[in-house]
Amino acid sequence: MNDAPAGCTPDAWGDAPANLASITGFRIVMNRDIEVGEKIQFVATMTSPVNANLIAWNSVAMAGGVTENGKVSYLLPNEAPKVGINVSTDVEVNKTVARVKMNGNEVVRDANGLPETIESTEAIMPGDHVLYKVNLKNHGPAVASGMNVADKLPEGVEYVSAETRICQDGATSPCTGPAYATASYDAAAGTWTAMESGILDTNLNVGGTETLYVLVKVKPATEGATITNTATLGEYDQIDSNKKNNTDSATFTVGGTIAGTIFNDADASWTFGTGDDKPFEGVTLRLLDADGNPLKDDSGADITTKTDADGNYLFNRLPLGSYKVEVVPG
C-alpha cells in the first residue's frame, strides 16, 4: 500500500494466495478517522471470471464506527453499490463443403457416425450428396452462449439432414465429438440455434468447438452452376471482440459430362443408324484440353475411358470448358 492515504500503513498487504483466481473478495481497514468531507479513492484492476455470462457484477460495502463518551458505536454496512463488467469473447466461424462417399444410394459414415467425405479435385455433379460443415471456435477469453447462426441453403441443393457435435475441450476442429441434441437447424428458416441464451453453465468453453453438419443433395439440371453457401454468426450473450471472423462461405461449381459413340459409319451419313453402322466396343479414348494436351487425374495418369458394347463412351465430373477427345491407337 505504498502512496496510500494518510493513516494507512504502507506495505501492509497480507501474503498473496498461490492462486489469485481463488480470491473472491478483499477488505481494507483504515486505522484513523475519516474527516468530514474527505474523499479517499481506491482503485483495483480486475477481470471478469472465465465462466461469466452477460455481465460480471462486482459490489462494495462500507462499514464504520464512531466514538462517543469513550465507547465505539458501529454502523451497519451501507447498501452495496454494484458495478457490471460486460463480458467479451471471440467466436470464429469457419465453413467448408465436400462431396460425400456413397455405397449405392446409402451414405457411407465414418467411425464417428458422420458422413465420410472424399478429398478429390473432381467436379461435383447433379445427384451427388455433399456435406457442409459450419464450425464455431471460441478463442476466449470468456465462455460463449446464446449463439445463433444464419445459414440459408442456396438454390441448387436439396436438404437431407443435419446434426450438431460439440467438443468443449476443442479436441477436434471441426468437432467429431458427442452429439449436442439441444442445438437445432431449421432448414426452411436457414437458422442454426447453436447454444441457448442465459442458462447457467450452458455455454461453449474457451478453446471449445461446436460444428453443424448439413447433408444436402445437388439438384438435377445444375451443370455449370456455381453454388455458394454462407454462414453468419449473429449477436450473442457476450460482447463480440472480433466481428471480422463472424462470416464464412463455401463454394463449388457443378461439373458436366462429355459423351458420344464410336462406330463404323458405313453409309457415310455422319450419324449413327441401325443399318450397316456398327459400334466399336473397347476403344480407348483420351481426354485433352483445348490445346490438345492430355489431361491428368489425381494420380497423374492420363484421363481415359473405353467404349461399351454399344460403342458409347463417357467422361464424367468435368469442369465446364473446352475439351478434345482422341482415339488411342491400340
Buried (B, 14 or more C-beta within 10 A) or exposed (E): EEEBBEEBEEEEEEEEEEEEEEEEEEEEEBEEEEEEEEEEEEEEEEEBBBBBBBBBEBEBEEEBEEEEEEEEEEEEEEEEEEEEBEBBBBBBBBBBBBBBBBEEEEBBEEEEEBBBBBEEEBBBBBEBBBBBBBBBBBBBBBBBBBBBBBBEBBEBBEEBEBBBBBBBEBEBBBBBBEBBEEBBBEBEEBBBBBBBBEEEEBBBBBBBBBBBBBBBBBBEEBBEBEBEBBBBBEEBBBBBBEEEBBBBBBEBBBBBEBEBBBBEEEEEEEEBEEEEBEBBEEBBBBBBEEEEEBBEEEEEEEBBBEBBEEBBBEBEBBEBEEBBBEEEEE
